């Protein structure tokens, strides 16, 4: 099942941290994350100007074996203090480990 993550950030290094060890990052870049998660960068919108943020649209391909707590902790560690907003399946989520875990768990349960 797929869960869409959208990250608004002005920190240009967030994408490289999420998709490490990829040398180049663009739409279609894939990686694995803790908790048996697979991530794919679907879109990356660049915005120029003061106060504007880039938006990364990432697809989380999750199996029933997804370690939600482990993945949520990993994602939180990469976003804390660096992301302006996080949306999970178009639902705005506080950038807190517990909130991320709760919404991902709810999304996965809803899909089953």
N, C-alpha and C positions, 0 to 999 in steps of 0.2 A: 504494500500500500504506500501511497505517496502523501507527504505532508509538505505544504509550501511554506517556506520561511522567507520573510522579507526583512532585510536589515538596512536601516538608514544610518549612514555614518559619514563623517568627514575625514576619518582616519584611513588613508590609502593603504595601510598595511593589514587591515582586517581580512581582506580577501586572501592575501598570501598566508596569513596565519591559519585560516580555515581550510585552505586547500594545499597546505604544505604536505609533501615535498615537491609539488608541481613546479616546474621551472617557468612556465608561462601559464597565465590564467585568463580565460575568456569563456564565453558561452560554450557549454559542452564539457568543460573541465570536470573531472570526477576524482573523488578521493574516498577513503574510508576513515571513519571516526570511531572513537571508543564506544562500546556498547553494541557492536555489530551494526553500525549505521553506515549507510552509503550516501554520499552527498554528490549532487551535480549542480553546477552553476548554470542556471537557465538564462538569466539576463543580468547585465550590469549597466545601470544607467549612470552616466557621469553628468554632473551638473556643475557649471562654472559660475562663480560669483560668490561674494561674501554671504555667509549664512546658508548656503545651499549644501545639501548632502547628496552623496552617491546612494543609490539603492541597489542592493544585491538581492536577486531572487534566486533562492536555492531550493532544490527539491531534495527532501529527505526520503530516501527509499528505505522503508522499514519493514522488517519481517516480524513475525510473532515473537521472535527471540530477542527483539531490541531491548537492550539494557537502558531503559529510559533514564534512570537516576544517573548512571555513568555518562550518558550522552548529554543530559541537561547540565551536569557539572562541567563537562568539557566545553560546551557551548558558552555557558556563563563566563568561564575563565577567559575566553577569547573576546567576549563582548563587553564585559564590565568596564565602565568608564570610557569606552570607545565608541559605542553605538548610541545613536540618538533615539532610535525606536526599533522595536522588534514586533513583527506581526507573524502569527502562525495561523495559516489558512484564513487570512484576512482579519484575524482577531488580534487587536493590540494587546501586547503582553508586557508587563513590567519586566525589566531586565534584572531579575532575581532568580536564583537557582530554583527555589521552590515553585515560583510562578511558572517558569518554563516547564518544569517537570509535570506540573498539574495539567497545563493546557495540552502538552503532547500526549499525556496519558488519556485525557478526555477525547482527543481527536482519534487516537488509535482504537479506543473502546467504541466510539461512534461508528467507525468504519467496519467493525466486525459484525 
